[in-house]
Amino acid sequence: MGLAGWFRVFCANLQVKNRPTIATRCKNITKRLNTDFWSTTSDTAHRLYVGSYGRNTAIHGTSDVDMIFQLPYAIYRQHDSHSGNGQSALLQIIRGSVRKTYPATDIGADGQVIVVSFGDAIRFDLVPAFVNKDGSYTYPDSNSGGSWKKTNPRPEFEAIRKRNVACNGNLIRLSRMMRAWKTKMAVPIGGLLIDTLAYQFVGSWKHRQQSFLYYGSMCRDFFDFMADQDKTQQYWKAPGSGQWVYGPKGQFQYKARRGYNLACEAIAYEAATPRREWSAKQKWREIFGTRFPS
């Protein structure tokens, strides 16, 4: 098995394996909320996966599953005119509804979300929200006395989907591989910033139409791209929505340069005469961890 085979196995190892469990719990939560707020028992209506799971860039072992549940607008009017912290009161109502279905599960309200934490370490971050005319969502923030915030995930999903198709599936696989790098090397970078930078990079990468044989070069070049990001920059614009994606100033670039150097070593080992395949794979495992084949 050569380099293309290694990366093919690696990408397969990163795919989420517990989707049926996640789907079942999402349906249970959705059905309960629809029953209580929409007078329907549908287990799919009014909900939307968001975050890395919604963008299809999550990897196996991801503990957080983000979802939005759309509520009737009348509930917004009721809590917007609340005499106290209406946002906190709304979160508590949603928490009570979910608890009817999962009475023995740890369920908390954390600022902007309902956190449903299961015993197998899968956690749902549930955002109750109200859809706006432009397709965006208004959601509650109970911090600092309460306020309403806005998010617009659908344009992000569509932008990433289109570029991924145009780039032969390389965008989503690159984003997933970089999540493995984040975990292995303890990189201070959020998932949406990974996806944003991968989106920017892969759209103009010269081998964007190629596949696994070029993945060593793709990772190397992307590490170089990340390492060269302005260390004083505070935010980037997410694809599609243009929302600000904040990152810690100058903190992930050092780890990206380390990844670049290791990738260069791995590529050199693989290209040596004679080929030093074992040494090459060990370098990739230094970057990505044990899900890269040995």
N, C-alpha and C positions, 0 to 999 in steps of 0.2 A: 504494500500500500504506500503510495507516494504522498506528496504534500496535498494534492487535491482530495485524496481519500481521508487524510487526517482531518482536514477541515470539514469535510462532509459528515464524518462521525461526530466531530465536536459540535457542529450546528444541530445535529439530531439530538445530542445529549442535552442541549440547552432548551429544547422545546418543553412547554408546560405539560406535565404528565397527568395532573389531577384535575383536568378540565371538567370531567363529569361531576366530581364532588363540588367544585365551584359553581357549576351550572345549577345543580340541585338546590344548593343553599340560596343562590340568587333568586331562583324561582320561588322558593318558600317565602323569602322576605318580600318579594314583589307581590305575591298573592295576598299576603297579610295586609300590606299597605293598600293595595287596590280594594280589598274587602272593606277596610276601614274608611277610606277616603274617596273612593270612586264608585262604590256599590257594584263592583264586579269582582269575580274570582279569577280573572286573568293572571297568569304567572309571567307574562311577558310585557304587557302594556305599561307605558309610562316610565320605563326604566331604561337606562343607558349605561353600559360599561364605559368608564373613562380612565384616565391615567395610562400607564404602560399596558395594562390589560386591554383597554379600549383601542390603543394604537397598535396592538399586536406585537409589541416589542418586549413584553415580559418574558422572563425565563423561568425554568423550573426551580422551585425553592423560593419564588417570590411570595412573601407572606401577605402583602397588602393587595387587596382587590378593591378598586375604587368604582363606585357606581353612583349615578344620579337617579333620584326618583322624583318625577314631576308631580306636583300637587295642584289641586284646583286653585285658581287665582283668588277666589273668595277667601281662602285661608291666608293669603298674603295680606289682603286688606285688613283682615281681622287682627293679625299680629303686627302690622305696620302701625296701627293705631293703638297698640297695647300701652297701658299706662306705665308699665315697667320695661324690662328687657324682653321685648316680644320675641326676639330671636332665640333667646335662651328658653323661653316658654315653648316655642315651636319645636326645638330640639327635644325637649322633654316629652312632648306629646308623641313624637315619632319614636322615641326610645320606648315609651310605654306600649306602643303598637307592636313593635318588633318583639318585645318581651313576651307577648301572648303566644308567639310561635316558638320562641327559644327561651323558656323561663329559667332554665338552668345554665344558660350561657352568659358569660361576662359581657354586659352591654353598657357602654358609657357614652356620655356626650362630651366631646372635646372641641370646644371653640366653634368649629364650622361643620363638624361631622358627627354622626353616630358611629361609634366604634363597636363592632360585633366581633369579639375575639373567641375563636373556637379552640378546643383543647388540642387540636393537631397543628396549631400555630398558624392556621389560615385566618386572616383578619379582613373583615369587610369594613371599608370606610364609606359610609352611606351619607350622601349629601342630599337633603331635601331641597327642592328647588322649584322655581316657577319659570315657565318658558316665556320668552319675550317675542315680540313680533318678528325680530330679525333671526330667530332661531337660537339666540344665546339664552343663558339661564341666569336668573337672580337667585342667590342663596343667602342664608343667614350667617352672620358672624356674631357670636354672643360675647366676644371680647370687648373690653373697654366700654361697657354699657350697651353694646349692641349696635349693629349696622347691617346694611345689605351690600353684598359684593356681586360681581358679575363674572361669568366665565363663558367661553365660547369654544367648546372642544370639537364640534363637528368639522369646521374648516381645517383644523389640524389633522383630523383623521383622514380627510379627503386629500389634503396635500401630500401626506406621507404615503397614502395608498397609491396615488398617481405616480409619484416619483419612484416608489418601489417597483411598480410595474414597468416603468420606463427604464429602470436600471437592473432588470433581470432578477428581481428579488434581493438584490444586494443591500439595499438600505435597511430592511428589517433584520437581516442576518447580521449586518455590521453592528446595529444597535444592540442586538442580543449579545454578541461577543463582547462588546464594550461593557455590558453589565457584569459579565464574568470577570473582566479586568478590574472593574470598580470594586468588586467583592474581594478578589485575590490580593490586590495591592492597596486596599483601604483608601480609595480615592475619594476626596471630598467633592463629589459632583452629583447632581440630581439626575433622575431618569429623563426628565423632559429636556434638560440641557444636553445630555448625551444624544437624544433623538434630534434635537435642533442642529447640533454641530454635524452629526452624521448626514442629515438632510442637506446641509450646505455643502459638505465635502463631496458626497457621492454624485451630486448632480453635475459636477464638472470634472470628476476623476476620469482620466483617459481610458481606463479599462472598465468603465461602469457596466458595459454590456457583457463582460466575461463572467466566468463562474469560479468554481472552487480552486482551480489551478492558480488563480491570481490572488487568492485570499491572503497569502503571506504578504504580498506587496500592498494589498489594500489596507491591512492592519498597520503595516509599517508607515505607509503614507498618511493614514489618518492620525496616528500618533504624532507624526511630524506636524500635521495641520493643527492639532489641538495644542501642542507645545508652543506653537507660534502665535497663539491667541494673545491679544493685548493683556498684559498682567494687571493693568489698571481698570479694565472693563468690568462693569458691575452687572450688566444685563445684556441679553441677546433677545432677538425677536423670534418667537415661535413660528414655525411654518403655518401658513394658512390664516391663523387668527391674528398674528402679529402681536400677541400679548407678550409682556415682558417676562423673560425667564432669567431669574437672578442666579448668580454663581459667586462663590467666595473668591475675592480678588486674588489672583496670582497663586492659588493653591493647587489647582489640578494640573497646571502646566508642567510642574516639576515631575509629577508622576507620569505624565504623558511622554516627557523626554526620556525617562527611564524605560518606558515601554518601547519607545522607538529604538533605543540602543539595544535592548534585548531582542527585538524583532530583527534588527540588522545582523546580530550574531546568529540567530536561528537560521536566517536565509543563507548566510555564509556557510554554515555547517551543512545545510542541505545541498548546496551547490558545489561543495568541495569534491576533489578527486583524490581518493575515493570518497563517496558520499558518507557523511557522518550523521546518519538518520537519528540514532538514539540521542546524540547531543543536541540535534536540532529540536527534537520533541521536548527534551527537558527544558530548553529555553522557552518554548511556547507554554509549557506548564508553569514556568516561573511567572509568566504574564497572566495566564488565564486560569490556572488551578488544575485540579485533578480531573475535570470533565474533558480536558484535552487528552486525546488518547496517548498512552504510553508505549 
